[in-house]
Amino acid sequence: MFQIKTIYIFTNSKIVAKMDIVLDNKEIGKRIAYLRTRSKISQESLASETGISRPSLTQIELGKRNVSAIELLKFSDVLNFSLDEIMSSDFKYDTLVPEEKEKEKVEPVIRVSKPRLNREKLTNLILYILERCAGKPNVGETVLYKLLYFCDFNYYEIYEEHLSGATYRKLVNGPVPREVSEILSEMELAGQIQSFTADYFGYAQKRYLPLVNTNKKIFNGAELEVVDQVLDKLSGMSAAEISRYSHGDMPWKASKDRQIIDYELVFYRDLPYSVRTYNEEDDD
């Protein structure tokens, strides 16, 4: 539903323009994304030139974040449009040349994220999860993989940095870390964990027990906080429940079968998956 908003533009503490607009955040975001596409500018470039974080720009274009008058002025300068144009009730979406019209429908450009695996960190992340959850009969191999995924992707959404740097593939039962089988085998050979098969409601379940303590010094406080939040929220789910839950997360939904899941897709999440508060403070 559209709402009337009054925007005041200030210069040297004086009001130089006043506009009453009848737009909601979704429509404003749609117009900004359209004008950016028309100007052939990527999200990353526009964010850099306007001093706004790329995740916040994503939220603006999705209509999930308010846009200030100052930000509109920055967008207008870079994208070469007037405030009257973007706020007009007669705004036109048909000004692209024919061959570019299909691009307007495409999701905003996603920067390629190239995680680098930190084997020691992934090893200790596995140990930490097992220390906290090995006593839970539901935490078998499938649940372990999904917990690793949400730890890595939630941390990336909040801090835009990689936790373990593991890469994940989209498989039928949800995301799976590509390197995990090799690392689990190495950990077992090194005497860090022990695998065994248990019966779980009539199903054979592969599980792991930690045999050594986690080196918690490898993690900072923010990393452990994110991991603890994931475990508190999701570690009680069965394999079927957490697999279904992972299927609703945008990174999994937006990826093709068996392909690597791009970390950047976390910035397109909706609730209850999104764990970052997107507001003006992101741009400080």
C-alpha positions as CSV (number, residue, x, y, z in Angstrom):
1,M,0.0,0.0,0.0
2,F,1.4,3.4,-1.0
3,Q,1.8,6.1,1.6
4,I,2.3,9.8,1.3
5,K,5.8,10.9,2.3
6,T,7.3,14.4,2.4
7,I,11.0,14.7,1.5
8,Y,13.0,17.8,2.3
9,I,16.3,18.5,0.6
10,F,18.7,20.7,2.5
11,T,21.7,22.8,1.4
12,N,23.6,24.7,4.0
13,S,20.8,24.1,6.5
14,K,18.3,25.6,4.2
15,I,15.4,23.8,2.5
16,V,16.0,23.9,-1.2
17,A,13.3,21.4,-2.3
18,K,10.2,19.8,-0.9
19,M,8.4,16.9,-2.5
20,D,5.2,15.0,-1.5
21,I,5.4,11.5,-2.9
22,V,3.1,8.5,-2.9
23,L,5.4,5.6,-3.0
24,D,6.3,2.6,-0.8
25,N,9.8,1.3,-0.3
26,K,9.3,-1.6,-2.8
27,E,8.4,0.8,-5.6
28,I,11.3,3.2,-4.8
29,G,13.7,0.2,-4.7
30,K,12.4,-1.1,-8.0
31,R,12.9,2.3,-9.7
32,I,16.5,2.6,-8.3
33,A,17.3,-0.9,-9.6
34,Y,15.8,0.0,-13.0
35,L,17.7,3.2,-13.3
36,R,20.9,1.5,-12.2
37,T,20.4,-1.2,-14.9
38,R,19.6,1.5,-17.5
39,S,22.9,3.2,-16.6
40,K,24.7,-0.2,-17.0
41,I,26.2,0.2,-13.5
42,S,26.7,-2.8,-11.2
43,Q,25.5,-2.9,-7.6
44,E,29.1,-3.0,-6.4
45,S,30.0,0.0,-8.4
46,L,27.0,2.0,-7.3
47,A,27.6,1.1,-3.7
48,S,31.2,2.2,-3.9
49,E,30.5,5.5,-5.6
50,T,27.7,6.5,-3.2
51,G,29.4,5.3,0.0
52,I,26.6,2.8,0.8
53,S,27.4,-0.8,1.7
54,R,26.5,-3.3,-1.0
55,P,24.3,-5.4,1.3
56,S,22.3,-2.2,2.2
57,L,22.0,-1.3,-1.5
58,T,20.6,-4.8,-2.1
59,Q,18.0,-4.3,0.6
60,I,17.1,-0.9,-0.8
61,E,16.5,-2.4,-4.3
62,L,14.4,-5.2,-2.7
63,G,12.3,-2.6,-0.9
64,K,13.3,-3.8,2.5
65,R,15.1,-0.6,3.6
66,N,14.2,3.1,3.7
67,V,16.0,5.5,1.5
68,S,17.0,8.8,2.9
69,A,16.9,12.1,0.9
70,I,20.7,12.3,1.0
71,E,21.0,8.8,-0.5
72,L,18.5,9.7,-3.2
73,L,20.7,12.7,-4.1
74,K,23.8,10.5,-4.3
75,F,21.9,8.0,-6.5
76,S,20.7,10.8,-8.8
77,D,24.2,12.1,-9.2
78,V,25.7,8.8,-10.1
79,L,22.8,7.4,-12.2
80,N,22.0,10.7,-13.8
81,F,18.3,11.1,-13.0
82,S,16.3,13.9,-11.4
83,L,14.4,13.6,-8.1
84,D,11.3,14.7,-10.0
85,E,11.8,11.8,-12.4
86,I,12.2,9.0,-9.8
87,M,9.3,10.3,-7.6
88,S,6.9,11.0,-10.5
89,S,3.6,9.2,-10.5
90,D,4.1,8.9,-14.3
91,F,7.5,7.1,-14.0
92,K,8.2,5.2,-17.1
93,Y,9.9,1.8,-17.3
94,D,10.0,1.7,-21.0
95,T,13.0,3.9,-21.7
96,L,15.5,1.0,-22.2
97,V,16.5,0.1,-25.7
98,P,14.8,-3.2,-26.8
99,E,17.9,-5.4,-26.3
100,E,18.3,-4.2,-22.7
101,K,14.7,-4.7,-21.6
102,E,15.2,-8.3,-20.6
103,K,18.1,-7.2,-18.3
104,E,15.6,-5.1,-16.3
105,K,14.0,-8.4,-15.1
106,V,17.2,-9.9,-14.0
107,E,18.2,-9.9,-10.3
108,P,20.8,-7.2,-9.4
109,V,24.4,-8.2,-10.3
110,I,26.0,-10.4,-7.7
111,R,29.6,-10.0,-6.9
112,V,31.6,-13.2,-7.2
113,S,32.6,-14.4,-3.7
114,K,35.7,-16.6,-3.6
115,P,36.0,-18.2,-0.2
116,R,39.4,-19.7,0.8
117,L,39.2,-22.8,3.0
118,N,40.8,-22.5,6.4
119,R,41.2,-26.2,7.2
120,E,42.2,-25.7,10.8
121,K,39.1,-23.5,11.4
122,L,36.7,-25.9,9.7
123,T,38.2,-28.8,11.7
124,N,37.7,-26.9,14.9
125,L,34.2,-25.8,13.9
126,I,33.3,-29.4,13.4
127,L,34.8,-30.3,16.8
128,Y,32.9,-27.4,18.5
129,I,29.6,-28.5,17.0
130,L,30.2,-32.1,18.0
131,E,31.2,-31.0,21.6
132,R,28.0,-29.2,22.0
133,C,25.7,-31.6,20.1
134,A,27.2,-35.1,20.0
135,G,24.9,-36.1,22.9
136,K,21.8,-35.2,20.8
137,P,20.5,-38.3,19.0
138,N,19.3,-36.3,16.1
139,V,22.7,-34.9,15.2
140,G,24.0,-37.2,12.5
141,E,25.9,-36.5,9.4
142,T,23.1,-34.6,7.6
143,V,22.3,-32.3,10.5
144,L,26.1,-31.7,11.0
145,Y,26.4,-30.5,7.3
146,K,23.4,-28.1,7.6
147,L,24.7,-26.7,10.9
148,L,28.0,-26.0,9.2
149,Y,26.2,-24.3,6.4
150,F,24.2,-21.9,8.6
151,C,27.3,-21.1,10.7
152,D,29.3,-20.1,7.6
153,F,26.5,-18.3,5.8
154,N,25.1,-16.5,8.8
155,Y,28.5,-15.2,9.7
156,Y,29.1,-14.0,6.2
157,E,25.7,-12.2,6.1
158,I,26.5,-10.3,9.3
159,Y,30.2,-9.5,8.8
160,E,30.9,-10.0,5.1
161,E,33.8,-12.2,5.9
162,H,34.2,-15.9,5.8
163,L,34.2,-18.1,8.9
164,S,35.6,-21.4,7.7
165,G,35.8,-20.6,4.0
166,A,34.2,-23.9,3.1
167,T,32.4,-24.1,-0.3
168,Y,28.9,-25.6,-0.4
169,R,27.0,-27.4,-3.1
170,K,23.3,-27.5,-3.7
171,L,22.2,-31.1,-3.3
172,V,18.8,-32.7,-2.9
173,N,18.8,-32.8,0.8
174,G,20.2,-29.2,1.2
175,P,23.6,-27.6,1.1
176,V,26.7,-29.8,1.8
177,P,30.3,-28.6,2.3
178,R,32.4,-29.8,-0.6
179,E,35.5,-30.5,1.5
180,V,33.8,-32.1,4.5
181,S,34.2,-35.8,3.6
182,E,37.9,-35.5,3.1
183,I,38.3,-33.5,6.3
184,L,36.2,-35.9,8.4
185,S,38.3,-38.8,7.1
186,E,41.5,-36.9,8.0
187,M,40.1,-36.1,11.5
188,E,39.3,-39.7,12.1
189,L,42.7,-40.9,11.0
190,A,44.3,-38.4,13.3
191,G,42.2,-39.6,16.2
192,Q,40.3,-36.4,16.6
193,I,36.8,-37.9,16.0
194,Q,35.3,-41.4,15.9
195,S,32.5,-42.3,13.5
196,F,29.8,-44.9,14.2
197,T,26.4,-45.9,12.9
198,A,23.4,-45.7,15.1
199,D,19.7,-46.5,14.7
200,Y,17.5,-43.4,14.6
201,F,13.8,-44.3,14.4
202,G,14.5,-47.3,12.1
203,Y,17.1,-45.4,9.9
204,A,20.8,-46.0,9.9
205,Q,22.4,-42.8,11.0
206,K,26.1,-42.0,10.7
207,R,27.4,-40.0,13.7
208,Y,30.6,-38.7,15.0
209,L,32.0,-38.3,18.5
210,P,34.8,-35.8,19.4
211,L,37.9,-37.3,20.9
212,V,39.9,-34.1,21.4
213,N,38.9,-30.7,22.7
214,T,38.2,-27.8,20.4
215,N,40.9,-25.2,20.0
216,K,38.6,-22.2,20.8
217,K,41.5,-19.8,20.5
218,I,41.2,-20.0,16.8
219,F,37.8,-18.3,16.9
220,N,37.1,-14.7,17.9
221,G,34.1,-13.8,20.1
222,A,31.9,-12.8,17.2
223,E,32.5,-16.1,15.4
224,L,31.6,-18.2,18.5
225,E,28.5,-16.0,19.1
226,V,27.2,-16.7,15.6
227,V,27.9,-20.5,15.9
228,D,26.2,-20.6,19.3
229,Q,23.1,-18.9,17.9
230,V,22.9,-21.4,15.1
231,L,23.2,-24.3,17.4
232,D,20.7,-22.9,19.9
233,K,18.2,-22.4,17.1
234,L,18.7,-25.4,14.8
235,S,20.5,-28.3,16.5
236,G,17.3,-29.8,17.9
237,M,16.0,-30.4,14.4
238,S,15.9,-33.8,12.8
239,A,17.7,-34.5,9.5
240,A,14.4,-34.2,7.6
241,E,13.4,-31.0,9.4
242,I,16.7,-29.1,8.9
243,S,16.9,-30.2,5.3
244,R,13.4,-28.8,4.6
245,Y,14.4,-25.7,6.5
246,S,17.5,-25.2,4.4
247,H,15.4,-25.4,1.2
248,G,13.7,-22.2,2.2
249,D,17.0,-20.2,2.4
250,M,17.6,-17.9,-0.6
251,P,21.2,-19.1,-1.3
252,W,19.9,-22.7,-1.8
253,K,16.8,-21.6,-3.6
254,A,18.6,-19.4,-6.1
255,S,21.4,-21.9,-6.9
256,K,21.3,-24.6,-9.6
257,D,21.4,-28.3,-8.6
258,R,24.9,-29.5,-7.7
259,Q,26.4,-26.1,-8.3
260,I,28.4,-24.1,-5.8
261,I,26.3,-21.8,-3.7
262,D,27.4,-18.2,-3.8
263,Y,27.8,-16.6,-0.4
264,E,26.7,-13.3,-1.8
265,L,23.1,-14.6,-2.0
266,V,22.7,-14.2,1.7
267,F,22.0,-10.6,1.1
268,Y,18.7,-11.6,-0.6
269,R,17.4,-13.5,2.4
270,D,14.0,-12.9,4.0
271,L,13.0,-13.7,7.5
272,P,13.4,-16.0,9.3
273,Y,16.7,-16.7,7.6
274,S,18.2,-13.2,7.5
275,V,20.3,-12.5,10.6
276,R,21.5,-9.0,9.8
277,T,19.7,-5.8,10.6
278,Y,19.7,-3.7,7.5
279,N,19.5,0.0,8.3
280,E,21.4,3.2,7.9
281,E,24.0,2.1,10.4
282,D,25.3,-0.4,7.8
283,D,26.7,2.5,5.8
284,D,28.7,4.1,8.6
